[in-house]
Amino acid sequence: MPQAVVTDSKGVVAGEVKVKVADGEIPAYVARPATPNKHPRVDRGARDF
């Protein structure tokens, strides 16, 4: 049976957020570095899955 990948969350701010859409809100998850800087960004949408 495959095992889930677990990553240390040290230095990361993460959690659930709500994104406003035309007819309400949809749940989303955000994770970002805890320190400000020019970090790369990756956006995923529901159509990506």
N, C-alpha and C positions, 0 to 999 in steps of 0.2 A: 504494500500500500504506500503511495507517495506521501511524503511528509511535507507539511507547510514550512515555508521559509520564514524564519523569524529573524528580524534585524533589530539591533540595538537602537533605541530612540534617543540616545544621548546627542545633544546638539540639534534636535529637531523639535519644532512646534507642529503638532498635528491634531486634527479633530474634525468633527462633522460641522457643516455649515448648510445654510439654505440659500439657494440661488433663485432669484425672482425670474419668472417666465410670464408670458402673456396671460395665462389663466391661473396663476397662483405661484407656488414655489415647488422646487424639487430638491431633494437632499443631495448633498455632495460631500466629498472628503477632501481636505486640504492638508498638505504637509510641506513645510518649508524649513530652511535652515534657521536656527535660533539667532544667528548673528547676521546683521545687515551687511550686504556686499553685492557684487554683481554675480549672482549664481545663475546657472542654466535653468530654463523653465520647460516643463512638459505639461501640456494640457490634454486631457482625455475626455471625450464625451460619450454619451450613451450609444451613439451610432458606431463608436469604435469597437464595441464588443459584439 
